[in-house]
Amino acid sequence: MTPASTAPSPPPSDAPATTAGATVPAAPAPAPPPAVPAPKPPAPAPPPFPAALAGRDLEVIPGAGGVVALTFDAGANSAGLPSILKTLAAKGVRGTFFLTGNWAAANPVGVAAIVAGGHRLGNHSMTHPGFTGLSDAAIGQQLSAAQQAIQAGGGDPRPLFRFPLGDRDARTIATVNAYGYLPVRWTVDTLGWKGSSGGITARIVADRVLARLQPGEIVLMHIGSNPDDGTTLDADALPGMIERIRQAGYGFTTLDALLG
């Protein structure tokens, strides 16, 4: 009996094909797709103030020329505010007001009045603690809480900041910078906050400012009254102080002059 014929098995899929007895090489495997490069991290946002001012707690306005910046801290009461705002409006002068968050939350009408007068705001912390005793995270919380309280009153303190009690060091300055704020100190403290019970008078307040008069001078004053005698010597001295500064050939600016 003749055995049944069988069809040849097809070559395995990976076997080379043959044509008329010749071996044909298999087609090369497709090349893998090119690797997709990882996205580059976004460039850091530039600071909201000139980079050259980072790392400093400014005591004068660099390159300002013949102008003076009148600044007012608010952390206690607002006894002197109506008089201060009235004087600034009458004299055509704009000032810079550093507010604590607690003060802003308790005095929303005061915040609105300062803004309505065309004045500049700054951040003076939430609760007025010494900053060198705070962690970096606690500093951030102080700045953020105060900013929110001031914004709730209709103002915006960014990027100006003043250390409570003037308490700072290299670390706290760098931390404040990292949160987008520029620290501003002062050229002269009028000492009006000491009140008459501390041996100060309105004349002494003005004399101290004139004794340190210079281009870009930053004057530190306070809104509140002395807690012991109720005096508001900075508010009382302000009209005459402005006139004497003008008579000396100087004008006025806000701390926006620092921002270029």
C-alpha positions, 0 to 999 in steps of 0.5 A: 500500500502506498502511504498517504502523502502529507503536506509539508509543515510551514516553516516556523514564523521566525525561520528565514524564508526561502525562494527557489532554494535560496535563503532570504533574511528575515526583515529587521525588527522595528527600531524602538521609538525615541525616548521622550525627554523629561520636561524641564522644571519651570523657572523660578518666579522672579521675586516681586522686588529687585533681586539686588535688595534680597538679604537686606533690611533696608534703612534708606531708599537707595538712589531715591534723591531728595525725598523722604518716606513717612511710615506708620506702624499700627499694632495697638490702638488707632487713636492717632489715625484720624489726625494723621490721615487728615494731615497727610491729605491737607499737605498732599503727602502719601505715606506707608502704613505697616499693619498687623493682622490683628489691627487690620481685623479689629479696624476694617474701617481704618484699613479702608480709610488708609486705602481711600487716602491713596496710601501704601500698605505693608505687612507687620505680622499677625500678632507682633512677635519677635521673629528670631524666636520663630521657626521658618514655618511659623514666620510663614504663618505670621506673614500669610495670616496678616496678609489675609486679614489686610486683604479682607479689609480691602488692602494689599501689603505685598511685598513690603514688610517690617519686622516687629520690634526690629527683631531680625537676623540673616535667617529671618530676612532670608525666610521673609524674602522666600515668602515674597516680602522685602523687609524695610527698617527705618533711618530714624525712629521718632520715639513718639511712642514713648509719650510725654511720660517717657520725656518726649515732646512733639518738638523732639519728634520733629527734631529727631527727623530733621537731624537725620534728614538725608536722601531716601530717609525712612521715618518710623512713626506709630498710629497708636497712643501711648498706653500710659499717658494717651498722647499721640505725639507722632500725629501731633508733630506731623504737620510741622514736621512736613513743613520743616522737611519741605523747607529743607528742600525735600519732597515725599515718597512712599516705599513703592520707590524701592520697587523700581 
